Amino acid sequence: MNTRDAAPNAPSTLHWAREGADAGSISLRDWLAHLAKTGRVATIDKPVALEHELAAIAKRLDGSRAAFFTRPGKHAMPVVSGFMAKRAWIAEALGIEEAGLLARFSAAVAAPLASKTVGREDAPCQQVVHMSGIDLHALLPIPTHSEHDNGPYITAGLVIARNPRTGVQNVSINRIQVHGRDRMAILLLPRHLYAFQRAAEEAGEALDVAVAIGVDPLTMLASQAITPIDCDELEIAGALHGAPLPVVRCMTNGVHVPASAEIVIEGRILPNVREPEGPFGEFPKYYSAKEAREVIEVTAVTHRRDPIFHTIVPAEMEHLLLGAIPREATLLAHLQRSHPSVKDVHLSVGGVCRYHLWVQFDKKREGEAKNVILCAFGAHYDIKQVVVVDTDVDVHDPAEIEWAIATRFQADRDLVVVAGAQGSPLDPSTTVGLPEDAPAHLQGVSAKMGLDATRPVAYPAHVFTRVRIPGQDTVDLDALIASDNGALDAYLACNHG
Ligand SMILES: Cc1cc2nc3c(=O)[nH]c(=O)nc-3n(C[C@H](O)[C@H](O)[C@H](O)COP(=O)(O)O)c2cc1C
């Protein structure tokens, strides 16, 4: 991967940036101002309980308007949720059409832009600093989301850490349970942050981290890029912005964080310390069990003078889409390496934007769709069910996918099943038959199912020809339809009785 001076396809300015702002330094505030101006923010100015009520309201507004709470719990600090809860909004934030989302994201991953370090005077996220007597519950309006959650959780924090071996930064979003004044438990699935923590722990050391809350939609999206280790996702954020992202060094450790973040919690993941975390309502819309997890000891909290706290309601559209778009970009590139005739992919909302992959494919030879299915299973362990369709099927429309399965798929001939592969440990159906305290290496074993819903390459005339009415897409309805139904009314009146 190259760090270049300019990212391909990056817009020179984002239309929603405030006057005069350089592309790198635009913030969550710019995006919220744009959403508000276009009628997509609901302000809730009545007092709202942090326990459940705030999340319930945000959930009801999910996908239609972002929710902005001015009086969450006893706090003066507002909370926002749901500001990137539609594909179209995310494309708009990138300054492109929805159809270009995956190509734009892939281009940024391929050509990241090095961040620009700024001093504290140019870093709004360090306008206010708390270094002693920290009480997270008193400082921040941290909601409790779902019915059986084990208390308040930070769900929209970018966790930033350095590889102890190479010094390169990594960014991920992790659920963080706040169970003490300055103590939090974090879920580390076995990816980059997990690898950093284990490397530090083996050396008997803590891992310095920062949790940045309240960043712009492009930086949020970049945090979810699936990349090789030692790729700093903040550089992908820079490429998405079209300008280097300003970052500032933390006050109590060497991690660099987005300077325009609203809030930063600095801390260290302690070696050889685990504390109970969970249950927590997760993206598959089920609870993760209470388990012993790694612990962050907080060393400082910094924030803007008037910060906004961001929370993601788990399993709602903001959560699902943040995972979907970067994954789709990676999966498409992975499939196209072996099968250039793969045209598009979609992770469906019904499959929690993780488990069900739909692939659009320009089939040239019989059997090839099954190779595509097998390739998809290998691309990410979360992929559980794959449907491959032809290029005349809209891969983003669930009704079209079901139609293709209904009319082009035969289970005895077109079904691929692989038993006993690695799947998502958060899929509750993988737990059937396992003892409740099953060790991690036994968790998440899953069957994979692929459906080849493509038609044969060659078929007798009309058998697989889709019904189409000439003119259906081009007739000018505005020119043809009368402004009222007077003709019908007159007809009905004279023929009555
Ligand atoms: C809202 C949200 C919550 C997430 N929670 C977790 C989590 O608790 N633990 C985890 O390992 N990954 C979680 N993820 C996924 C990671 O952030 C994501 O896979 C990331 O790309 C991993 O980065 P890495 O591969 O650089 O470590 C979450 C993603 C989102 C969007």
The ligand as an SDF file (V2000), in Angstrom:
LIG
                    3D

 31 33  0  0  0  0  0  0  0  0999 V2000
  -20.5460    0.0600   16.0210 C   0  0  0  0  0  0  0  0  0  0  0  0
  -19.4640   -0.9890   15.8950 C   0  0  0  0  0  0  0  0  0  0  0  0
  -19.0980   -1.7290   17.0110 C   0  0  0  0  0  0  0  0  0  0  0  0
  -18.0720   -2.6700   16.9260 C   0  0  0  0  0  0  0  0  0  0  0  0
  -17.7070   -3.3720   18.0490 N   0  0  0  0  0  0  0  0  0  0  0  0
  -16.6540   -4.2030   18.0000 C   0  0  0  0  0  0  0  0  0  0  0  0
  -16.1860   -4.8430   19.1890 C   0  0  0  0  0  0  0  0  0  0  0  0
  -16.7510   -4.6790   20.2660 O   0  0  0  0  0  0  0  0  0  0  0  0
  -15.0770   -5.6370   19.0950 N   0  0  0  0  0  0  0  0  0  0  0  0
  -14.4370   -5.8380   17.9040 C   0  0  0  0  0  0  0  0  0  0  0  0
  -13.4210   -6.5410   17.8840 O   0  0  0  0  0  0  0  0  0  0  0  0
  -14.8900   -5.2790   16.7540 N   0  0  0  0  0  0  0  0  0  0  0  0
  -15.9510   -4.4570   16.7840 C   0  0  0  0  0  0  0  0  0  0  0  0
  -16.3860   -3.8450   15.6440 N   0  0  0  0  0  0  0  0  0  0  0  0
  -15.7300   -4.1500   14.3680 C   0  0  0  0  0  0  0  0  0  0  0  0
  -14.3660   -3.5050   14.2300 C   0  0  0  0  0  0  0  0  0  0  0  0
  -14.3760   -2.1460   14.5830 O   0  0  0  0  0  0  0  0  0  0  0  0
  -13.8900   -3.6430   12.7720 C   0  0  0  0  0  0  0  0  0  0  0  0
  -13.9210   -4.9790   12.3890 O   0  0  0  0  0  0  0  0  0  0  0  0
  -12.5420   -3.0620   12.5070 C   0  0  0  0  0  0  0  0  0  0  0  0
  -12.3370   -2.9910   11.1150 O   0  0  0  0  0  0  0  0  0  0  0  0
  -11.4380   -3.8950   13.1090 C   0  0  0  0  0  0  0  0  0  0  0  0
  -10.2370   -3.2200   12.8740 O   0  0  0  0  0  0  0  0  0  0  0  0
   -8.8270   -3.9410   12.7730 P   0  0  0  0  0  0  0  0  0  0  0  0
   -9.0000   -5.1040   11.8380 O   0  0  0  0  0  0  0  0  0  0  0  0
   -7.9550   -2.8700   12.2410 O   0  0  0  0  0  0  0  0  0  0  0  0
   -8.4840   -4.3650   14.1500 O   0  0  0  0  0  0  0  0  0  0  0  0
  -17.4220   -2.9020   15.6980 C   0  0  0  0  0  0  0  0  0  0  0  0
  -17.8110   -2.1750   14.5710 C   0  0  0  0  0  0  0  0  0  0  0  0
  -18.8210   -1.2190   14.6610 C   0  0  0  0  0  0  0  0  0  0  0  0
  -19.2110   -0.4380   13.4360 C   0  0  0  0  0  0  0  0  0  0  0  0
  1  2  1  0
  2  3  1  0
  2 30  2  0
  3  4  2  0
  4  5  1  0
  4 28  1  0
  5  6  2  0
  6  7  1  0
  6 13  1  0
  7  8  2  0
  7  9  1  0
  9 10  1  0
 10 11  2  0
 10 12  1  0
 12 13  2  0
 13 14  1  0
 14 15  1  0
 14 28  1  0
 15 16  1  0
 16 17  1  0
 16 18  1  0
 18 19  1  0
 18 20  1  0
 20 21  1  0
 20 22  1  0
 22 23  1  0
 23 24  1  0
 24 25  2  0
 24 26  1  0
 24 27  1  0
 28 29  2  0
 29 30  1  0
 30 31  1  0
M  END
$$$$
